[in-house]
Amino acid sequence: MSRSTVSTLAAPVTERDHVRGSDDAPLTLVVYGDFECPSCGRLYPVLERIRDQLGDRLRFVFRHFPLTEAHPHALRAAEAAEAAAAQGMFWEMHDVLYEHQDALTDEDLIRYADELGLDTEQFTRELDAGVHEKRIEEDVSSGAHSGVDGTPTFFINGHRYDGPLEYDALLEAIVKAGDLSAIQASIRHRDRAMRETIERSRSGAPAAGAAIRDYFSADEIFQRLVATADEEFSRSRRQLFMSGIAAGLAITLTFLARSAVTAAVPLESAPLIGNLFYPVGFILIVMGRYQLFTENTLTPVTLVLTRIASVRNLLRLWGIVIVANVLGAALGAFVLATTGVFTPQAAEVALGFGEHAFETGWWDLFFKGIFAGNIVAAMVWLVHASRDTTTRLLLVIFLMFLIPSADLFHCITGACEVLYFVFQGNASLWAAFAAFFVPVTLGNIVGGVLLVALLNYSQTAERQFPNRDPSQLKLSWAEWLYSRQTGGPQLLPSTEENATESTERNR
């Protein structure tokens, strides 16, 4: 059936469906999804945010619609979800599958089942026997009768939603269908607040200063940081990982340029001139919006400090980014160490960088890392305070130049230097990790988070969400530590809106 002729849900929600939420919720959102569909994957965190926003007022229903011709692993993934459902863990498997869309082979599915604590023998047996194929076919058939011909397809209280697949548009459509006056008032308040701020960006962060058009207040800078953090938390693991690899390779260019220029300059000031090229990789990262670990120690922390995002999500973000950064830097160092890219003079200088890192004591590395982390985090803050590319470029060049000139250490750049030293056969990987990477990384975190993020947070936190009740924080302490939840701050309706809602209820 054509989507243009069918606009209602043909098969009503029954006990056979997979449901999150209360049966008496005023809103029911049915989604026909495919676990290998990229669009479904991008919308997964959006739907999580909407569920967090609406709570028990939303009943969320998932139905299978694997597009087997386009997505060869989709049907098998759907069967895996049903095999998990047979053991009472459909939604746990649902979440894992969307978080690992790039790994849906049979081995991957069995590994996920084991990690979830399922009976893997039963799980594998049901997959091999196709026990759940009929259940999936029933979902596909119901979708076809409802006009579904692609994924994701949404039905809000039985009516198909054909609007933009974005958080704001989808939430507004859901809220309108349920006539939720409190949520509608919150949206109206947010829209009015955005209109009252001069030239605000789409994310809600100010694009220009409110009091002085080319000068941001601390609150406004903080709002821009929050918008960036929200964007970073919404990225998939694959996006974070690939961007982190790119950042690690970009850092290799810092190592390459600094070594080559230092070797090429026949002056006593050669090291100082070479340090001018240390910012090369950071320029690519900041301007290209790559994911670099130390650059990410400030912005995501803003949401964690306000208990809008959980510590678990922060550690997930950090873990993916730092592993990807080190892999990218290691790849670049290996190529430089095993090929003739460096001249003999540049190779000697490059070895000297690694040797100097190994000769520096553990605690010296730690404290040098603190100051380097402080500088990088300050750079991030100032970049968000800047309105034009030229200013950002100059900030990156000046501040990053300070790190090698003051003999400080950055964990990813330093990793490239010491790994080059290791690949030349002068030290072990364990020594590079334990004697260099651990103290510098810890120092960078302390410098980036405690000495900058907390100070910046303390001067803005009380005022940055003026319509948010500080006694009603979004996440409980348990959720703050363990959950996967993230989202924007909860805004309270203004007095005028409260009066309006009261009038509407009285009617």
Buried (B, 14 or more C-beta within 10 A) or exposed (E): EEBEEBBEBBBEBEEEBBBBBEEEBBBBBBBBBBBBBBEBBBBBBBBBBBBBBBEEBBBBBBBBBBBBEEBEBBBBBBBBBBBBBBBEBBBBBBBBBBBBBBBBEEEBBBBBBEEBEBBBEBBBEBBEEEBBEEBBEBBBEBBBEBBBBBBBBBBBBBEBBEEEBEBEEBBBBBBEBBEBBEBBBBBBBBEEBBEEBEEBBEBBBBBBBBEEEEEBBBBBBBBBBBBBBBEBBBBBBBBBBBBBBBBBBBBBBBBBBBBBBBBBBEEEEBBBBBBBBBBBBBBBBBEEEBBBBBBBBBBBBBBBBBBBBBBBBBEBBBEBBBBBBBBBBBBBBBBBBEEEBBEEEBBEBBBBBBBBBBEBEEEBBBBBBBBBBBBBBBBBBBBBBBBEEEEBBEBBBEBBBBBBEEEBBBBBBBBBBBBBBBBBEBBEEEBBBEBBBBBBBBBBBBBBBBBBBEEBBEEBBEEBBEBBEEEEBBBEEEBBEEBBBBBBBBBBBBEEBEEBBEEEEEE
